[in-house]
Amino acid sequence: MKNYQRHYPLFSLCGLNCGLCPMHLSNHCPGCGGGEGHQSCAIVRCSQQHGGVEYCYMCDEYPCQKYDGVTLFDSFITHKNMLKDFERVKTIGLESYQSELNRKIDILQDLLNNYNDGRRKSFFCTAVNLLELQDIESVMVQIADEVKPDMPLKEKSATAVRLFQAIAKTRNITLKLNKKARKQ
């Protein structure tokens, strides 16, 4: 939306973690309200009609019908934790949540720089988005223990993926985007 800006464009108005999105990381989207390149958004228009709330959970009508089924399907980024992340913000506060998200973004950048064999960007974005920070940090310690500097990148990547999948399995989390079936 033209001239729409936000203080912290890495956590969207609707609850998506834009800073963990492959579109944002590839510089195809600046994040929610991040300025040029931001796409038109019905949630932004709704926010403006409701006093310009910074996040939907701050609206008197939250959760409204716009959230019905919103977590069932994903776009470039997982939608599964949108409502859960808003609850986390309410529990620990916005500043603490943003700090956690910034830490996740740093870890994701490390994964992409050092363990992405060219085919794992979406996987790492999804894993870091869906797993709790302490689980992600635990996996990073395991990766550091198992990966040797002289290992080929493909092997480093496979090790990281295996370790993330293992912790996700113990948490009953599927590290895969849930895309809506295309109409034929």
C-alpha positions as CSV (number, residue, x, y, z in Angstrom):
1,M,0.0,0.0,0.0
2,K,1.4,3.4,-1.0
3,N,3.2,5.3,1.8
4,Y,2.4,2.6,4.3
5,Q,5.3,2.3,6.7
6,R,5.8,0.3,9.9
7,H,8.3,0.5,12.8
8,Y,9.3,-3.1,12.5
9,P,8.6,-4.5,9.0
10,L,10.0,-8.0,9.9
11,F,6.9,-9.0,11.9
12,S,3.7,-8.3,9.9
13,L,0.5,-6.7,10.9
14,C,-1.3,-10.0,10.5
15,G,1.4,-12.0,12.5
16,L,3.7,-13.4,9.8
17,N,7.4,-13.4,10.5
18,C,8.5,-11.5,7.3
19,G,12.1,-11.6,8.4
20,L,12.1,-15.4,8.0
21,C,10.5,-15.3,4.5
22,P,12.4,-16.4,1.4
23,M,10.8,-13.5,-0.6
24,H,12.2,-11.0,2.0
25,L,15.6,-12.7,2.1
26,S,15.8,-12.5,-1.7
27,N,14.9,-8.8,-1.7
28,H,11.6,-9.4,-3.5
29,C,9.6,-8.0,-0.6
30,P,10.6,-5.5,2.0
31,G,8.4,-7.0,4.7
32,C,5.1,-5.7,6.0
33,G,5.0,-2.0,5.6
34,G,8.7,-1.9,4.6
35,G,8.2,0.6,1.8
36,E,8.8,0.3,-1.9
37,G,7.9,-3.1,-3.3
38,H,5.3,-3.9,-0.6
39,Q,2.2,-5.3,-2.2
40,S,-1.4,-4.1,-1.6
41,C,-2.8,-5.8,1.5
42,A,-6.4,-6.1,2.7
43,I,-5.2,-6.4,6.3
44,V,-3.5,-3.0,6.0
45,R,-6.7,-1.5,4.7
46,C,-8.6,-3.1,7.6
47,S,-6.1,-1.8,10.1
48,Q,-6.5,1.7,8.8
49,Q,-10.3,1.4,9.1
50,H,-9.8,0.3,12.7
51,G,-7.7,3.2,14.0
52,G,-4.4,2.1,12.5
53,V,-3.6,-0.7,14.9
54,E,0.1,-1.8,14.7
55,Y,-0.8,-5.5,14.9
56,C,-4.2,-7.2,14.4
57,Y,-4.1,-8.6,18.0
58,M,-4.4,-5.0,19.2
59,C,-7.8,-4.6,17.5
60,D,-11.0,-4.9,19.5
61,E,-12.4,-7.2,16.9
62,Y,-9.4,-9.6,16.9
63,P,-9.6,-12.4,15.9
64,C,-12.1,-11.5,13.2
65,Q,-13.3,-13.6,10.2
66,K,-10.1,-12.6,8.3
67,Y,-8.4,-15.2,10.5
68,D,-10.8,-18.0,9.8
69,G,-8.7,-20.8,8.2
70,V,-5.7,-18.5,7.7
71,T,-3.3,-20.9,9.2
72,L,-4.4,-23.9,7.1
73,F,-2.4,-23.0,4.0
74,D,1.0,-21.2,3.5
75,S,2.3,-18.8,1.0
76,F,6.1,-18.2,0.6
77,I,6.2,-18.4,4.4
78,T,4.4,-20.6,6.8
79,H,1.2,-19.3,8.3
80,K,0.9,-22.0,10.9
81,N,2.2,-20.0,13.9
82,M,0.5,-16.7,13.2
83,L,-2.0,-16.9,16.0
84,K,0.4,-18.6,18.3
85,D,3.0,-15.9,17.7
86,F,0.5,-13.2,18.6
87,E,-0.2,-15.1,21.9
88,R,3.6,-15.2,22.5
89,V,3.8,-11.4,21.9
90,K,1.0,-10.8,24.4
91,T,2.8,-13.0,27.0
92,I,6.4,-11.8,26.7
93,G,5.8,-8.3,25.2
94,L,6.5,-6.9,21.7
95,E,10.1,-5.9,22.4
96,S,11.1,-9.4,23.7
97,Y,9.3,-11.0,20.8
98,Q,11.1,-8.8,18.3
99,S,14.4,-9.7,20.1
100,E,13.6,-13.4,19.7
101,L,12.7,-12.9,16.0
102,N,16.0,-11.0,15.4
103,R,17.9,-13.9,16.9
104,K,16.0,-16.3,14.6
105,I,16.8,-14.1,11.7
106,D,20.5,-14.1,12.6
107,I,20.5,-17.9,12.9
108,L,18.7,-18.2,9.6
109,Q,21.3,-16.1,7.9
110,D,24.0,-18.3,9.4
111,L,22.2,-21.4,8.0
112,L,21.8,-19.9,4.6
113,N,25.4,-18.7,4.4
114,N,27.1,-21.9,5.7
115,Y,24.7,-24.8,5.2
116,N,22.5,-24.1,2.2
117,D,23.5,-26.3,-0.7
118,G,21.3,-24.2,-3.0
119,R,18.2,-26.2,-2.4
120,R,17.5,-25.6,1.3
121,K,16.4,-22.0,1.6
122,S,12.7,-22.7,2.0
123,F,13.4,-25.6,4.4
124,F,15.6,-23.5,6.7
125,C,13.1,-20.6,6.6
126,T,10.3,-23.0,7.5
127,A,12.3,-24.7,10.3
128,V,13.4,-21.5,11.9
129,N,9.9,-20.1,11.7
130,L,8.1,-23.2,13.2
131,L,10.5,-24.3,15.9
132,E,11.0,-22.5,19.2
133,L,14.2,-20.5,19.6
134,Q,15.6,-22.8,22.3
135,D,15.2,-25.8,19.9
136,I,16.8,-23.9,17.1
137,E,19.8,-23.0,19.3
138,S,20.1,-26.6,20.4
139,V,20.2,-27.8,16.8
140,M,22.8,-25.1,16.0
141,V,25.0,-26.5,18.8
142,Q,24.6,-30.1,17.5
143,I,25.4,-28.8,14.0
144,A,28.6,-27.2,15.3
145,D,29.5,-30.5,17.0
146,E,28.9,-32.7,14.0
147,V,29.9,-30.6,11.0
148,K,33.6,-30.5,10.3
149,P,35.2,-27.5,8.4
150,D,36.5,-29.8,5.6
151,M,33.1,-31.4,4.9
152,P,31.6,-30.8,1.5
153,L,28.7,-28.2,1.5
154,K,26.2,-30.9,0.5
155,E,27.1,-33.0,3.5
156,K,27.0,-30.0,5.8
157,S,23.5,-29.2,4.5
158,A,22.3,-32.8,4.8
159,T,23.5,-32.9,8.5
160,A,21.7,-29.6,9.3
161,V,18.5,-30.8,7.7
162,R,18.7,-34.2,9.5
163,L,19.1,-32.5,12.9
164,F,16.3,-30.0,12.3
165,Q,14.0,-32.8,11.1
166,A,14.9,-34.9,14.2
167,I,13.9,-32.1,16.7
168,A,10.8,-31.3,14.7
169,K,9.7,-34.9,14.8
170,T,10.0,-34.9,18.6
171,R,7.8,-31.8,18.7
172,N,5.3,-33.3,16.2
173,I,6.1,-30.5,13.7
174,T,6.3,-31.0,9.9
175,L,8.9,-28.8,8.4
176,K,7.1,-28.3,5.1
177,L,5.0,-25.6,3.6
178,N,1.3,-26.5,3.4
179,K,0.4,-25.2,-0.1
180,K,-3.2,-24.9,-1.3
181,A,-3.9,-27.3,-4.2
182,R,-3.9,-25.5,-7.5
183,K,-7.2,-25.3,-9.4
184,Q,-7.0,-27.2,-12.7
